[in-house]
Amino acid sequence: MRTRSLAAVLGAVLATAAAAQSPPVLFQTPMSPRNANYAIDASLDPVKHALKGDERIRWRNIQQAPATDAWFHLYLNAFVNSQSVFMKESGGQHRQFQFDDKSWGYCRVTAIAQIVEGKAVPLKQTFPREDSTVMRVELAAPVPPGGEAQFVIAFEDQLPKVFARAGYLGSFHMMGQWFPKLGVFQGDRGWNCHEYHLNSEFFSDFGVYDVAVTVPKAYVVGATGVLWKEADKGDTKTLSFHAEDVHDFAWTASPNFVVAEETWNKVKIRVLMQPINRGDIPRYMASVKRALDDFGRWLWPYPYSQITVVDPPLGGEGAGGMEYPTLITADANPFIPRSVLFPEMVTVHEFGHQYWYGMSANNEFEEAWLDEGINSYYETRVMDEWFSPNRSIVDGFAGWRMGDVAMQRLSYIGVPGLDPIVLPSWKYVSNGAYNAMSYAKPVLVLKTLEGVLGRPKMDEVMKAFFMKAKFTHPTTEDFLRITSEAAGRDLSPLLRPMLYGTGTVDFKVARVTSLPEETLKGYDMSVSPPRLAEKARTADQARESKGKDKAKEEDRRPANRLFDSSVVIQREGELVVPVEVLVAFEDGTSKRETWDGQGRYTAFSYHGPKVAKVVVDPDGKVPLDLRRLNNGWVKEGGGLPARALKARLRTVVQGLLVMLFNWM
Amino acid sequence: MRWMSSVKNGFLCGRGGALSAALFYLEAFLLSSMALAPLGAGLHRVLDGSPEALSLASGGGADLLGELAFNQPGLWAAGFGLLPWTILLHVVFALVLTAGTYGLAASDEPRHPWGDFWKGALRLTLPFAGVLALNVAGWGAVTVVPAMALMGVAKAVEGSTSSAAVWGLVAGWGSALLIMAALFKGSLGFGQARYTLSGKEEGFGRSLLNGTAFSLRRVVPAAGITLLFGAGRFLAFWGLYWVLAPGFATGGRALASMVLQQGAFLAAAYLRAAEIRAQVSYMRSWDELARRPAVGAPADSQAPGALQPAPALDSSDTLL
């Protein structure tokens, strides 16, 4: 690759800045600190799948300590060679997608300078971390608190064949994490700028992005922000996008996209669809509309004017299921049947990230649950209300159905106690543990919290957290503090062990006994003077024999007999969670008890009809419960579940045997 | 059309075919019941006392199945403990029943199907074990080739933007595989039919070779017969999984689904018996055409239930 001189870079950047018309103002009052602002001019070579860019960054130090250096992410260097942290951790596989080792990628800074008193002072790049995804420069002039630094950078990208978020496939280009990007300065703690890890996502400051991309004229482009200018030059066109109060910028380009646009609640929904999946456009549209409504109702109306949904091509699904500000990638496929609701779920999930990541911009490297987990909780709510709780992922596929929360439980119960939720993403024992702890367990924790607080209070609490967290970098401690304030009670004793610990909870019905009421022996003290109970019974028997035989017979009927019953509920595991218990009796009545979960067990006693059924957590308010099959006891089960499962298994086993006849 | 006539002979199976189908069905039913008994007992032990488990009865509770997998590993190990032995036993029984069915199909005394069945079983079971070995090898190929084909299709459709292209590729590869499988299976089937008809005149290996040559010379009708019965079985199983299986998710339809499920298995068993008879009928008709007396050919072709040779060649039969 050709290296341009610093003077040429600076000249190009300044000339672009001078020649530029003013982009539109989207928000009269900034919603975020806007301390990391980017202007980028990039040109895509769709044949080489390469890009050249000039970048100008204006960064303001909003911390209380001076900055003497600057750290940048060069995320694309995750794909530079086999020695990158990402490649070593992943072994070339991300989710279920395999890296093509003939198609490496990189991001190379060919020149970088700091503008000091109008002059470009070249800066020396070093790579202080384990790989070249993190670049450091010593500043020519330190930046005091409140001060501002300007950088000009020339860079070149070579895209890998897409398997993990960014890259190309044929003429499809997904440009995520594609430009040199500042880390987050944290004052005395220095720059928060981690390597690109297999399990981690990203972290950056808010700002304004002005990005001009040059692509072949036939290409359809989707990007963060809004398109405000388009200019043709020969066979190419340059599209200028403007975004405010966002912390990243992504774009995509392909000549094959089918464009569908609709407006909903004053938000333009733009779907860039692969022709092969065009039949799924209504599924995407409906998902975004539903999410816009629900997130707007529960948290805050979506503030941006546009959301773009990108559908990756067949074989390029590694780019799918990803969030960027005002642009998300989804995941449709002609082979996914209608009864499997993954396209809806993925679209709702990625849209939700506009709130949990986009606006509430936590450090995804270190506390991924704050976006993935909370967002997954809202995803389950949208899906459950849209479809129904027990069929919000699989809706009748070959007679099977599955709800979103059940899917999260399935993920959690496989690795419930290996790692805590709050853990840097690269420290999890496995990719499965990261997924379970960052996505699934937080859903179950928040559902459990919802069970404790009730839905209205939960909504109030979560909205309070969002409103304080939006356009900041919230932490788990912020979450605990703000939610406790909003709940009017300290939620830490409940939540802290769930978030920071590896403890589990498992309620079970330990014992149910119903014994016929015991015949009194000795003195009956309820009469005066006390008399021996046996004498009283003799008197009773005498009365019965004088004509009360019928009534006695009635009393002897099983339904009318009285029992002394005892129900013992046990809590295994370390987590203390309040729970309800439903006790049903043979006469059709029932009682609902509440146990605060303290201690290892609790017992309930009854005098009356025999106990017929006991269910711990009858409304499923504690989905964190590790084993739900031991949550109940029933006197006569009937065996229906076992018979039904066996019948389904017979389809497989007998079917296999019958099929074998064909090969004899 | 000779092959259609053979197919008709297969379907109009008479008492002999009915006996074979019933034996196929009953054997699979009894063995699968035996294989599933420990699992059924285990499931009853674990689930009967749990009100939560009710969602499993209606097709839900995937997380509860996960619980069973994670927390009750012994349930599955013990529950499926008999399955490998059942399959082994089934292989032996299936060999005997298949051999008996071929023998019965070639029988000249369909008035005594039970006796003919066992005569055929005694004579053919051992040689047919060789077919099983070929099938194991064939299955290996049948597993590897589709896997490679799938990888090829996945590679070919990568980045594809056209539905027609994708489905065309899938259909193309699928058809090619289907024809390969039909030829392989048909060759074995006609080899077995030939050996059954030729008695001890021809060794089993030679019969298989001649059967393969036979089905390759008449590739369209031979593969057509195999594909036709394959399609019938596919429909039966498609119905099982996609039409009947959902019935288990609704309490009211569970019993009906169970009955229909057994109906589908019976249909699959009947189709297998019919396929064998059709193969034998088609093979015999060509032997007659060659003026070569088929060993075991019916002395009295008008006997009730006897397998009728197909009519003479007409223009619709394909000779390759």
Interface residues (C-beta under 8 A of the other chain):
Chain A: L169 G170 S171 F172 N256 Q274 P275 I276 P313 L314 G315 G316 P334 N390 R391 V394 G396 A398 G399 W400 R401 M402 G403 A406 M407 R409 L410 I413 G414 K613 V615 R627 R628 L629 N630 N631 G632 W633 V634 G637 G638 G639 L640 P641 A642 R643 A644 L645 K646 A647 R648 L649 R650 T651 V653 Q654 G655 L656 L657 V658 M659 L660 F661 N662 W663 M664
Chain B: F24 Y25 E27 A28 F29 L31 S32 A35 L36 L39 G40 L43 H44 V46 L47 D48 G49 S50 P51 E52 A53 L54 S55 L56 A57 S58 G59 G60 G61 A62 D63 L64 G66 E67 L68 F70 N71 L83 T86 I87 H90 V91 A94 L95 L97 T98 F128 V131 L132 N135 G138 W139 A154 K155 V157 E158 G159 S160 T161 S162 S163 V166 W167 K185 R233 F237 L240 Y241 W242 L244 A245 P246 G247 F248 A249 G251 A254 S257 M258 Q261 F265 A268 A269 R272 E275
